[in-house]
Every structure is written in structure tokens, then in C-alpha cells.
């Protein structure tokens, strides 16, 4: 599959920038839009203890692939994805569609701002009894001028925020902003995969392998991942091989998801229809995977 470079061009989808959101019923946080909210912090940590706490109350342990020596590079990827998303939000305006069912770009921007600035509202993203409070906080934020929301997305969390701790931005936001950038891009005409830096691709490959078990836990079949962008892939036995499959969910029969790491990540995080991934296996098993809910 050829990969093209995106320049974030969205034709005439530019909406009115600024103004306040009109009153409207709460649209609950779509399940697929728990992109990397807390899941991306899952797993054991090798982060240097003097820089980042090993566990964060209410969130979990930090990313297993952020290690001394590469945390600065990961922070750069997080900043790059954040900046690209902020640019795109500003370009398309507050009323553009997203892949988050029922959400416009205004809703998505408000979600990102609240996520980093109102930790008291985060539990409702994962726990339904608290969802009403989470939606209330998000809708209140969404009523602010759109350009203010975009500015807050661009500038990131305040210093006293959990996400302002050195190293946490990279651990928590690289995948978060990658996925939500694609949520905006692929809801419009600019849906082709972007050309990513090799380091970011490897990061996403490690992430999808480490989180797939959780995201696929409701799938009633076994699942393997096979990347197609390299001939030097780590297989399940730990030996290098051309496109060696990685088993991420036990069960029989087995369905293999085939594609580049970024596309596999998008599929596992619920963007099934937009991810450029091929399924291989028994037809009935593939149908069961397609119909199964994904996510936490």
C-alpha cells in the first residue's frame, strides 16, 4: 500500500471560527473516542524515577516504551501531533465532523482541553455512573469561544496539571493526539495515511502491541497483528522475520490484522472503517471481529 503525505487540506469545510456554542443536548463521550485518554498510560514503566512518577493516582502506570534517552524524542512527537491537530482545528472550524460519533471539532477540542485541565471530570469517561458530570464539564467548556479552545489545545496543559509533569506529555499524549488528529482528517476528504517518521512508527507499533489485549478484550476470537511496512519485524518468538505475526489475543479461530503500525493502531482503537487494514482468516471469525465492540 502506498503512503502519501498529508498537508491537512480540507477544501471548503472551513466553519465559522469564534463565537460560542449554542445550547444543545449532551452528547455522551463516544466509546471510540476514549482514544488514549487513560489506556495509553497502561503497562509497566521504565521511566526514570527522578523525572516522572511510576504511577499516577487515578490514571495508572506510565508508558512502557518511554525510557531514559528516548523520552525527549517522544516528547517531540507529542508536540508535533498536538501542533498539527491545533492547526487543523483552526483550519476547519468548530462545526466540522469527526470520527467520534456525534462530536464536532468543537466537541473534540473541548474534550482535549477538559482532559488536561479538569482531572475531576476524567473518571466519567471510563465509568458510566459519572458520565453525566463529565459531559456537563465538557459542554461548559465547549460553550467558550472556539479560538480559545484551539489556543488551549495548542499551548498544552498548565504547569500545575498532571499532564504538565515532565515526561507525562509524551507518555500520555503521543497516541492521544495522533488518533484525534486522524479523527478530524479522516472524517473529511483528506483521509489518506500520512507519511510518519520512522521513530514515531516504531513507537506506535510498540503501543498497539502493548494495549491491544485490553482494547480487544470483548472480541470472541483470537487476534494477531502483522505489520507490512518492514521486513524486520519482531515475531511472537522474539526472532526477526518478514512480517512475523504478533499474537495479541488468545482464542480460536485466529484472525490476523494486516497493515502498517499506524493503521493497526487506529483499527484496534475503534476506527475500523477508516483504518487501512486487511483481515485474514476464517470468514465467520472475521465477521465476528468486525461486529465486536472495541475499547475499554
C-alpha positions as CSV (number, residue, x, y, z in Angstrom):
1,X,0.0,0.0,0.0
2,X,1.4,3.3,-1.0
3,X,1.6,6.0,1.7
4,X,1.0,9.6,0.8
5,X,1.9,12.7,2.7
6,X,-0.9,14.8,4.1
7,X,-0.8,18.6,4.0
8,X,-4.1,18.9,6.0
9,X,-6.1,20.4,3.2
10,X,-9.8,20.3,3.7
11,X,-11.2,22.3,0.9
12,X,-14.2,24.4,1.8
13,X,-15.1,22.7,5.1
14,X,-14.0,25.8,6.9
15,X,-16.6,26.7,9.5
16,X,-17.2,30.0,11.4
17,X,-14.3,30.4,13.7
18,X,-15.1,32.0,17.0
19,X,-18.4,32.6,18.8
20,X,-20.0,30.4,21.4
21,X,-21.6,27.0,21.0
22,X,-25.3,27.1,21.1
23,X,-27.2,25.2,23.7
24,X,-27.7,21.5,22.7
25,X,-28.3,18.2,24.4
26,X,-25.3,16.5,25.9
27,X,-23.6,14.0,23.5
28,X,-22.0,11.4,25.7
29,X,-18.3,10.6,25.2
30,X,-18.3,8.1,22.3
31,X,-16.7,4.8,23.3
32,X,-14.3,5.0,20.4
33,X,-13.1,8.4,21.5
34,X,-11.6,7.1,24.7
35,X,-8.6,7.3,22.3
36,X,-5.7,7.2,24.5
37,X,-7.3,9.0,27.4
38,X,-6.0,6.7,30.1
39,X,-5.2,3.5,28.2
40,X,-2.1,5.0,26.8
41,X,-0.6,5.2,30.3
42,X,-1.1,1.5,30.9
43,X,1.6,-1.1,31.4
44,X,4.8,-1.2,33.4
45,X,7.2,1.7,33.3
46,X,10.9,2.1,32.7
47,X,10.7,5.9,33.0
48,X,13.5,7.4,35.1
49,X,12.0,7.8,38.6
50,X,13.6,11.2,39.1
51,X,11.7,12.6,36.1
52,X,8.3,11.0,36.2
53,X,6.3,9.2,38.9
54,X,6.0,5.5,38.3
55,X,2.2,5.5,38.8
56,X,-0.3,8.4,38.7
57,X,-3.3,8.1,41.0
58,X,-6.5,7.6,39.0
59,X,-4.6,7.1,35.8
60,X,-2.2,4.2,36.0
61,X,1.4,3.4,35.3
62,X,3.3,5.2,32.6
63,X,4.0,4.1,29.1
64,X,6.3,1.1,28.9
65,X,8.3,2.4,25.9
66,X,9.2,5.8,27.3
67,X,12.7,5.2,28.5
68,X,15.7,7.3,29.5
69,X,17.4,8.5,26.3
70,X,14.3,8.5,24.1
71,X,11.8,10.5,26.2
72,X,12.9,13.8,24.6
73,X,12.2,12.3,21.1
74,X,8.8,11.0,22.3
75,X,8.0,14.5,23.7
76,X,8.8,15.9,20.3
77,X,6.3,13.6,18.6
78,X,3.7,14.5,21.2
79,X,4.3,18.2,20.5
80,X,4.3,17.7,16.7
81,X,0.9,15.8,16.8
82,X,-0.5,18.4,19.1
83,X,0.5,21.3,16.8
84,X,-0.8,19.6,13.7
85,X,-4.1,18.9,15.4
86,X,-4.4,22.5,16.6
87,X,-3.6,23.8,13.1
88,X,-6.3,21.5,11.6
89,X,-8.9,22.5,14.2
90,X,-8.2,26.2,13.4
91,X,-8.5,25.5,9.6
92,X,-11.7,23.5,9.5
93,X,-13.6,25.5,12.2
94,X,-15.9,24.5,15.1
95,X,-18.6,22.6,13.1
96,X,-16.5,20.1,11.1
97,X,-17.3,16.4,11.6
98,X,-15.0,13.9,13.4
99,X,-14.9,10.2,13.7
100,X,-16.1,10.5,17.2
101,X,-19.8,9.7,16.8
102,X,-21.9,12.8,17.5
103,X,-19.0,15.1,18.0
104,X,-17.9,18.1,16.0
105,X,-14.5,19.6,16.2
106,X,-15.7,21.9,18.9
107,X,-16.7,18.9,21.0
108,X,-13.3,17.3,20.4
109,X,-11.4,20.4,21.3
110,X,-13.4,20.8,24.5
111,X,-12.7,17.2,25.4
112,X,-9.0,17.7,25.0
113,X,-9.0,20.9,27.0
114,X,-11.0,19.4,29.8
115,X,-8.9,16.2,29.8
116,X,-5.8,18.3,30.6
117,X,-7.3,21.0,32.8
118,X,-10.2,19.3,34.7
119,X,-8.9,16.0,36.1
120,X,-12.0,15.8,38.3
121,X,-14.1,15.1,35.2
122,X,-11.9,12.3,33.9
123,X,-13.5,9.3,35.8
124,X,-16.7,9.7,33.9
125,X,-15.0,8.9,30.6
126,X,-14.5,5.3,31.9
127,X,-17.2,4.9,34.5
128,X,-20.8,5.4,33.3
129,X,-22.3,6.5,36.6
130,X,-20.1,9.6,36.4
131,X,-20.6,10.2,32.7
132,X,-23.2,12.9,33.3
133,X,-20.8,15.1,35.3
134,X,-18.1,14.6,32.6
135,X,-20.4,15.7,29.9
136,X,-21.6,18.7,31.9
137,X,-18.0,19.9,32.3
138,X,-17.2,19.3,28.6
139,X,-20.3,21.1,27.4
140,X,-19.5,24.0,29.6
141,X,-16.0,24.2,28.1
142,X,-17.5,23.8,24.6
143,X,-19.5,27.0,25.1
144,X,-16.4,29.1,25.2
145,X,-15.1,30.8,22.1
146,X,-13.7,28.2,19.7
147,X,-10.5,30.1,19.1
148,X,-9.9,30.0,22.9
149,X,-10.3,26.2,22.9
150,X,-7.9,25.8,20.0
151,X,-5.4,28.0,21.7
152,X,-5.6,25.9,24.8
153,X,-5.2,22.7,22.8
154,X,-2.1,24.2,21.1
155,X,-0.4,25.5,24.2
156,X,-1.0,22.4,26.2
157,X,-1.7,21.8,29.9
158,X,-0.9,24.4,32.6
159,X,2.1,23.8,34.7
160,X,0.2,22.5,37.7
161,X,-1.7,20.0,35.6
162,X,-0.9,16.3,35.8
163,X,0.0,16.5,32.2
164,X,2.4,19.3,32.9
165,X,4.8,17.0,34.7
166,X,7.9,16.5,32.7
167,X,7.7,13.3,30.7
168,X,3.9,12.8,31.1
169,X,3.0,14.7,28.0
170,X,5.0,12.3,25.9
171,X,3.7,9.2,27.7
172,X,0.0,10.3,27.7
173,X,-0.4,12.4,24.6
174,X,1.6,11.0,21.7
175,X,-1.1,8.4,20.8
176,X,-3.9,10.6,22.1
177,X,-3.1,13.4,19.6
178,X,-2.2,11.1,16.8
179,X,-5.5,9.4,17.0
180,X,-7.6,12.5,17.4
181,X,-5.7,14.2,14.5
182,X,-6.8,11.3,12.4
183,X,-10.3,11.6,13.8
184,X,-10.5,15.0,12.1
185,X,-8.5,14.3,9.0
186,X,-10.4,11.1,8.1
187,X,-13.8,12.5,8.7
188,X,-13.2,14.8,5.7
189,X,-11.7,14.3,2.3
190,X,-8.1,14.2,3.5
191,X,-8.3,10.5,4.5
192,X,-5.1,9.1,3.1
193,X,-2.5,7.8,5.6
194,X,0.2,10.4,6.5
195,X,3.9,9.7,6.0
196,X,5.3,9.3,9.5
197,X,8.8,9.5,10.9
198,X,10.3,6.0,11.4
199,X,10.7,6.7,15.1
200,X,7.0,7.5,15.5
201,X,6.0,4.5,13.5
202,X,8.1,2.2,15.8
203,X,6.5,3.9,18.9
204,X,3.0,3.3,17.6
205,X,3.9,-0.4,16.8
206,X,5.1,-0.9,20.4
207,X,2.0,0.9,21.7
208,X,-0.5,-1.2,19.7
209,X,1.2,-4.4,20.8
210,X,1.1,-3.3,24.5
211,X,-2.6,-2.1,24.5
212,X,-4.3,-4.4,22.0
213,X,-5.1,-7.1,24.6
214,X,-7.1,-4.6,26.6
215,X,-8.8,-2.9,23.6
216,X,-9.7,-6.3,22.1
217,X,-10.9,-8.0,25.3
218,X,-14.5,-8.2,24.1
219,X,-13.5,-9.9,20.8
220,X,-14.7,-13.5,20.7
221,X,-11.8,-14.8,18.5
222,X,-8.0,-14.9,18.6
223,X,-6.2,-11.9,17.1
224,X,-2.8,-11.5,15.6
225,X,-1.1,-8.3,14.3
226,X,1.2,-8.3,11.2
227,X,2.8,-5.2,10.1
228,X,3.5,-4.7,6.4
229,X,6.0,-1.8,6.4
230,X,9.2,-3.6,7.2
231,X,10.9,-6.9,6.7
232,X,12.5,-6.8,10.1
233,X,9.6,-7.4,12.5
234,X,9.7,-9.0,15.9
235,X,7.5,-12.1,15.9
236,X,6.0,-13.9,18.9
237,X,9.1,-16.0,19.4
238,X,11.4,-13.0,19.7
239,X,13.1,-13.7,16.4
240,X,13.1,-11.3,13.5
241,X,11.2,-12.2,10.4
242,X,9.4,-10.7,7.4
243,X,6.0,-9.7,8.7
244,X,6.0,-12.2,11.6
245,X,2.6,-12.1,13.3
246,X,2.3,-11.0,16.9
247,X,-0.4,-12.7,18.9
248,X,-2.3,-10.1,21.0
249,X,-5.4,-12.1,22.0
250,X,-5.8,-15.8,22.7
251,X,-8.6,-17.8,21.2
252,X,-9.6,-19.8,18.2
253,X,-10.0,-19.4,15.4
254,X,-7.5,-16.6,14.8
255,X,-7.9,-13.5,12.7
256,X,-4.8,-11.6,11.5
257,X,-4.9,-7.9,11.2
258,X,-2.5,-6.8,8.4
259,X,-1.3,-3.3,7.8
260,X,1.2,-0.6,8.8
261,X,1.5,0.1,12.6
262,X,-0.4,3.4,12.5
263,X,-3.3,1.7,10.7
264,X,-3.3,-1.3,13.1
265,X,-3.4,1.2,16.0
266,X,-6.4,3.0,14.5
267,X,-8.2,-0.2,14.0
268,X,-7.6,-1.5,17.5
269,X,-8.7,1.8,18.9
270,X,-12.1,1.5,17.2
271,X,-11.5,3.2,13.8
272,X,-12.4,0.0,11.9
273,X,-14.0,1.6,8.9
274,X,-11.2,4.2,8.3
275,X,-8.1,2.2,9.1
276,X,-6.4,0.7,6.1
277,X,-6.1,-2.8,7.5
278,X,-6.7,-6.1,5.8
279,X,-8.3,-9.0,7.8
280,X,-7.1,-12.6,7.1
281,X,-8.7,-15.8,8.5
282,X,-11.9,-17.7,8.6
283,X,-14.8,-15.7,7.1
284,X,-17.1,-16.3,10.1
285,X,-14.3,-15.3,12.5
286,X,-13.5,-12.1,10.6
287,X,-17.2,-11.2,10.7
288,X,-17.3,-11.7,14.5
289,X,-14.3,-9.4,14.9
290,X,-15.8,-6.8,12.7
291,X,-19.0,-6.8,14.7
292,X,-17.4,-6.9,18.1
293,X,-17.1,-3.7,20.2
294,X,-13.6,-2.5,20.7
295,X,-12.2,-0.4,23.5
296,X,-12.0,-0.2,27.3
